[in-house]
Amino acid sequence: MILYEFEVKDLLEKHGVPVEKSCLAESPGDVNRCLEAVPGPPYVVKAQVRRWGRGKAGLVRIAETALSAEKEAEELIMETGRVMISQYIRHERELYLAFLLDGTERTITLLASTSGGVNVEENAENVLRIRFSALEDVMPYMKRLVSKRLEVPLEQISPLLDKLYTVFRKYGFMLLEVNPLAVTESGLVVIDRKAVADDDAVRRVLPEFWKRYLEELPQVQREALEAGISLVLLEGDIAVIGNGAGLTMATMDLVKYYGGSPGLFIDIGGGASSERVRKALQLTLKTRDFKSIIVNILGGITRCDDVARGLVSVVEENPDAASRFFVRLAGLNEEEGRMLLREAGIKVYSDPLNAVVEAIHHANTGR
């Protein structure tokens, strides 16, 4: 889950990280209150969205007067729903710091660069990378390396790294990025921040953040999340369902390669029961009227006959949907599963390519 910047700022501030003064505005009526609460002008007006690249997208704006800040804030609220109005911090340099989790290797990577700001990716070769065990703290030698690379006093960078890492670990972050970290006359100030957190960690330790996230989701995504199903809405007219993210993504690639347009990604996961399959298909039919629905199952832990029973139960309730299903079954109990599907009038394939090509043809022609 990508956190809002104001959420990350609140956590950092609670743990003593130096940040600018700011105020969250969620309606035009909040703007004047925020302008009175934040020192200025100038002001920094930042849209609050769950994505990267706000600066390049024009969603971060400097306002030299209160009047222009009010105008910019109201415009961004209309576009994105909420903004953070921040104190402008005058600074000498912009730096970059980040902690990144590698779950596969069970390691943390500490990143540091003197090239902070919106174009930090262009200076990737200048980034200091320190990899260490997820069981370790930030060691003194790491702090010395960062201090030397960033050209800031050790007594300033050392406590900052400790506080950032405490937040990173305490709240289950997979990424905590400080960009830029401002070098000012009075010391270091974090003036922008990003974070990605593990969903289960957010649900457990930041329930108010999780509640906000759920309230913002479309109903179908909320239901999928609560059922433990990975669902991503797209723009096309072909739904793609698979067991495993890799298989589902590969199926979507085939759809694109052969001229189709994916409109829904659903990963039912390994060992999916007939009830989970049933729920995934119900969500698919509820999302919108997809022209074709591809179900690609490679049975191992997942039993093909269980998948088939889930499919059949949904078709029995929605007989008009049968012609839109294109199912590939292979693996554990595949023959039993195929027999169940054929008896229900559902098209079933052993080759995923055939299923994809015929699904695209049906989406384009209705036949």
C-alpha distance (Angstrom), angle and dihedral (degrees) to the residues before:
residue distance angle dihedral
M1 . . .
I2 3.80 . .
L3 3.79 109.7 .
Y4 3.77 124.2 -142.4
E5 3.77 114.3 -106.2
F6 3.81 92.3 -118.5
E7 3.81 89.2 55.5
V8 3.81 92.0 52.1
K9 3.81 91.4 45.7
D10 3.81 91.1 53.2
L11 3.81 91.5 53.0
L12 3.80 93.3 46.8
E13 3.79 92.2 47.7
K14 3.82 91.2 51.1
H15 3.80 88.7 56.4
G16 3.78 95.5 49.9
V17 3.80 100.6 -100.2
P18 3.85 109.7 151.9
V19 3.81 109.3 -112.7
E20 3.79 137.4 161.5
K21 3.81 123.6 -96.4
S22 3.79 112.0 -96.0
C23 3.78 144.4 162.5
L24 3.80 132.1 -149.7
A25 3.82 117.9 -128.9
E26 3.80 118.2 -167.1
S27 3.79 98.3 171.1
P28 3.83 136.6 24.1
G29 3.79 87.5 -103.3
D30 3.82 90.4 63.4
V31 3.80 94.8 56.3
N32 3.81 100.3 81.1
R33 3.80 90.7 45.8
C34 3.80 89.4 53.9
L35 3.80 93.6 46.9
E36 3.79 88.9 54.8
A37 3.82 91.7 48.6
V38 3.81 97.8 48.0
P39 3.84 123.3 68.4
G40 3.79 112.3 -115.7
P41 2.91 174.3 -12.6
P42 2.95 113.8 -68.9
Y43 3.80 100.7 56.0
V44 3.78 134.9 -176.2
V45 3.80 113.7 -135.6
K46 3.80 113.5 -162.8
A47 3.80 127.7 -177.7
Q48 3.81 112.7 -131.6
V49 3.79 108.2 -131.3
R50 3.79 133.9 147.7
R51 3.79 96.7 -117.3
W52 3.80 143.4 73.1
G53 3.79 130.3 -106.6
R54 3.80 99.6 52.7
G55 3.79 93.4 146.3
K56 3.78 94.2 53.6
A57 3.81 90.4 44.2
G58 3.81 92.8 55.8
L59 3.80 93.9 -110.9
V60 3.82 94.7 122.7
R61 3.80 114.9 65.2
I62 3.80 136.4 176.6
A63 3.81 113.7 -138.6
E64 3.80 117.6 -162.4
T65 3.82 95.1 -165.6
A66 3.79 136.8 33.8
L67 3.81 89.4 -116.2
S68 3.80 93.1 55.2
A69 3.82 90.6 43.8
E70 3.79 89.4 54.1
K71 3.79 91.1 50.3
E72 3.81 94.3 46.8
A73 3.80 92.8 45.8
E74 3.79 94.3 50.0
E75 3.80 91.0 48.0
L76 3.81 92.9 50.9
I77 3.80 92.5 45.0
M78 3.79 89.3 55.8
E79 3.81 89.0 50.0
T80 3.80 102.2 40.8
G81 3.80 109.0 12.3
R82 3.81 101.7 -117.3
V83 3.80 140.1 31.4
M84 3.77 137.3 -166.7
I85 3.79 114.6 -134.3
S86 3.80 108.6 -155.7
Q87 3.74 139.7 -173.7
Y88 3.80 111.7 -104.2
I89 3.80 108.4 -118.7
R90 3.78 114.5 -152.5
H91 3.78 108.9 -140.2
E92 3.78 143.5 173.3
R93 3.81 100.4 -141.7
E94 3.81 140.8 8.8
L95 3.81 118.9 -134.0
Y96 3.80 135.5 -177.7
L97 3.81 130.5 -132.7
A98 3.79 131.0 169.4
F99 3.79 143.6 164.3
L100 3.81 116.0 -149.3
L101 3.81 127.8 -172.5
D102 3.79 120.9 -140.5
G103 3.79 101.2 -163.2
T104 3.80 94.1 -175.6
E105 3.81 93.8 56.2
R106 3.81 94.1 31.0
T107 3.78 90.0 -129.1
I108 3.79 137.9 126.5
T109 3.78 122.7 -136.2
L110 3.79 118.5 -151.8
L111 3.81 111.9 -156.1
A112 3.80 125.3 -164.9
S113 3.80 131.6 173.5
T114 3.78 139.7 165.9
S115 3.83 88.3 -140.4
G116 3.78 104.6 80.8
G117 3.78 126.6 161.3
V118 3.80 136.6 63.3
N119 3.82 95.1 -38.2
V120 3.80 98.3 51.0
E121 3.85 91.0 122.5
E122 3.80 90.2 63.5
N123 3.81 90.2 64.3
A124 3.80 98.1 46.9
E125 3.80 91.8 132.5
N126 3.82 89.4 63.6
V127 3.80 94.9 55.5
L128 3.80 117.7 113.3
R129 3.82 110.1 -135.7
I130 3.80 122.0 -163.4
R131 3.80 116.9 179.6
F132 3.79 119.5 -163.2
S133 3.79 140.6 160.6
A134 3.80 118.6 -77.2
L135 3.81 86.1 -129.0
E136 3.83 92.4 61.7
D137 3.78 132.5 82.3
V138 3.80 123.1 -132.7
M139 3.79 99.7 -74.0
P140 3.84 124.7 -141.0
Y141 3.81 93.0 -110.7
M142 3.83 89.9 55.4
K143 3.78 90.5 52.9
R144 3.80 90.8 50.5
L145 3.81 91.2 51.3
V146 3.81 91.5 49.9
S147 3.79 92.0 45.9
K148 3.79 90.9 52.7
R149 3.82 94.6 45.4
L150 3.81 94.7 47.5
E151 3.80 93.6 39.1
V152 3.80 93.3 -131.2
P153 3.82 127.6 129.0
L154 3.78 115.7 -86.8
E155 3.81 90.6 -130.1
Q156 3.83 88.7 62.0
I157 3.80 100.8 42.1
S158 3.82 97.4 40.9
P159 3.85 98.9 65.8
L160 3.81 90.9 39.1
L161 3.81 92.1 55.8
D162 3.81 90.8 48.1
K163 3.80 92.4 52.0
L164 3.79 94.7 45.2
Y165 3.80 91.4 49.3
T166 3.80 91.5 48.5
V167 3.82 89.9 56.5
F168 3.81 91.1 43.9
R169 3.80 93.0 55.7
K170 3.79 100.6 33.7
Y171 3.80 95.3 56.8
G172 3.80 100.0 38.0
F173 3.80 96.8 -109.7
M174 3.78 120.6 177.8
L175 3.81 91.0 -170.2
L176 3.78 132.6 18.5
E177 3.80 113.5 178.3
V178 3.79 126.9 -176.5
N179 3.79 108.9 -165.0
P180 2.88 116.9 -174.7
L181 3.75 108.8 18.5
A182 3.80 101.9 -172.7
V183 3.80 123.2 -138.5
T184 3.80 106.5 -147.9
E185 3.80 136.0 171.4
S186 3.79 89.7 -98.8
G187 3.81 97.5 44.0
L188 3.80 141.1 -86.7
V189 3.82 120.6 -19.4
V190 3.81 126.2 -176.1
I191 3.82 103.8 -136.6
D192 3.81 99.7 169.5
R193 3.80 132.9 23.0
K194 3.79 142.2 174.9
A195 3.79 133.0 -167.6
V196 3.78 141.3 -177.9
A197 3.80 116.4 -161.2
D198 3.78 134.4 -169.4
D199 3.81 109.2 -99.3
D200 3.80 94.1 -132.3
A201 3.80 91.1 49.9
V202 3.80 92.1 51.0
R203 3.79 91.2 48.4
R204 3.81 90.0 51.5
V205 3.82 105.4 38.7
L206 3.82 103.9 20.4
P207 3.82 103.9 38.6
E208 3.81 93.6 159.4
F209 3.82 89.9 56.6
W210 3.80 90.5 48.0
K211 3.79 91.9 49.8
R212 3.82 91.0 52.0
Y213 3.81 90.2 49.1
L214 3.81 93.2 51.1
E215 3.80 92.8 47.3
E216 3.81 90.4 55.8
L217 3.81 95.6 51.7
P218 3.80 123.2 94.8
Q219 3.81 110.9 -103.5
V220 3.81 93.7 -106.8
Q221 3.82 92.8 53.3
R222 3.79 91.0 47.2
E223 3.80 91.2 52.7
A224 3.80 91.1 47.3
L225 3.79 92.4 50.5
E226 3.79 92.2 49.5
A227 3.83 89.5 49.8
G228 3.81 92.4 50.0
I229 3.80 93.7 -112.5
S230 3.81 121.8 136.8
L231 3.81 107.9 -131.3
V232 3.81 128.7 173.2
L233 3.79 122.8 -177.5
L234 3.80 116.7 -138.1
E235 3.80 135.9 175.2
G236 3.82 104.7 -107.0
D237 3.80 136.1 89.7
I238 3.83 101.2 -116.8
A239 3.81 121.5 81.3
V240 3.81 117.3 -149.0
I241 3.80 122.0 -157.8
G242 3.79 125.3 178.9
N243 3.78 143.0 152.9
G244 3.78 105.8 -108.3
A245 3.79 129.7 22.7
G246 3.81 93.4 -111.4
L247 3.80 94.3 52.9
T248 3.80 92.1 44.8
M249 3.81 92.5 48.9
A250 3.81 91.0 47.7
T251 3.80 89.4 51.6
M252 3.80 90.2 51.5
D253 3.79 89.1 50.7
L254 3.80 89.4 54.4
V255 3.80 90.4 50.4
K256 3.81 90.9 52.4
Y257 3.81 93.3 43.2
Y258 3.80 92.9 54.6
G259 3.80 93.9 46.9
G260 3.78 102.8 -93.4
S261 3.79 128.8 128.0
P262 3.84 119.2 -130.0
G263 3.77 113.7 -140.6
L264 3.78 102.5 174.4
F265 3.81 137.0 27.7
I266 3.80 117.6 -159.0
D267 3.79 124.6 172.9
I268 3.81 110.5 -169.9
G269 3.81 90.9 -173.4
G270 3.78 131.6 -136.2
G271 3.80 121.0 -44.6
A272 3.79 92.5 18.3
S273 3.80 114.1 -179.4
S274 3.79 124.6 -137.5
E275 3.80 87.6 -103.4
R276 3.80 92.6 55.7
V277 3.80 90.2 48.6
R278 3.77 88.8 49.2
K279 3.81 91.4 51.1
A280 3.82 92.3 48.3
L281 3.81 91.5 51.8
Q282 3.79 92.4 46.2
L283 3.80 89.1 53.2
T284 3.80 89.8 48.7
L285 3.80 92.9 53.2
K286 3.80 90.5 44.5
T287 3.83 94.3 51.0
R288 3.80 96.2 65.3
D289 3.79 142.2 -53.9
F290 3.81 100.7 -70.3
K291 3.80 114.0 -167.3
S292 3.82 92.5 -141.5
I293 3.81 133.9 14.7
I294 3.81 118.0 -157.3
V295 3.80 117.9 -161.1
N296 3.82 112.2 -170.6
I297 3.80 114.3 -175.3
L298 3.78 127.7 177.1
G299 3.77 104.2 -171.9
G300 3.76 121.6 -142.1
I301 3.76 111.5 115.6
T302 3.79 84.6 3.3
R303 3.81 112.3 74.6
C304 3.79 114.9 -138.5
D305 3.81 92.2 -146.4
D306 3.82 90.5 55.9
V307 3.80 89.7 51.2
A308 3.79 89.9 49.1
R309 3.81 92.7 51.2
G310 3.79 90.5 52.4
L311 3.80 90.4 49.9
V312 3.78 93.7 47.2
S313 3.81 92.9 50.3
V314 3.81 91.2 54.0
V315 3.81 93.1 46.8
E316 3.79 90.2 50.1
E317 3.80 87.8 57.8
N318 3.83 93.5 40.6
P319 3.83 106.3 31.2
D320 3.82 92.7 168.2
A321 3.82 89.0 63.1
A322 3.82 95.2 61.6
S323 3.81 94.1 88.2
R324 3.82 91.0 57.0
F325 3.80 96.5 57.5
F326 3.80 120.2 97.1
V327 3.78 109.3 -179.9
R328 3.77 129.8 -171.2
L329 3.80 113.9 -167.0
A330 3.79 124.2 -177.9
G331 3.77 131.8 155.3
L332 3.78 134.9 26.5
N333 3.84 112.3 34.7
E334 3.80 91.3 -10.7
E335 3.82 95.6 150.9
E336 3.79 92.5 53.6
G337 3.78 90.2 46.6
R338 3.81 93.4 49.9
M339 3.78 91.4 49.2
L340 3.82 91.3 53.3
L341 3.81 91.1 50.1
R342 3.80 95.2 47.0
E343 3.79 90.9 50.3
A344 3.82 88.2 54.0
G345 3.80 92.4 49.6
I346 3.82 95.0 -110.3
K347 3.80 118.5 143.5
V348 3.80 111.4 -117.4
Y349 3.81 131.0 -173.9
S350 3.78 138.8 -174.3
D351 3.82 93.4 -153.9
P352 3.83 115.2 63.4
L353 3.80 91.3 -153.8
N354 3.80 91.4 61.3
A355 3.79 90.7 49.5
V356 3.80 91.8 50.2
V357 3.81 95.8 46.6
E358 3.81 93.5 48.5
A359 3.82 91.4 45.2
I360 3.81 90.2 54.1
H361 3.81 90.8 47.0
H362 3.82 90.3 51.9
A363 3.81 91.7 47.5
N364 3.80 90.6 52.3
T365 3.82 99.3 41.3
G366 3.78 107.9 18.7
R367 3.83 89.1 -124.0
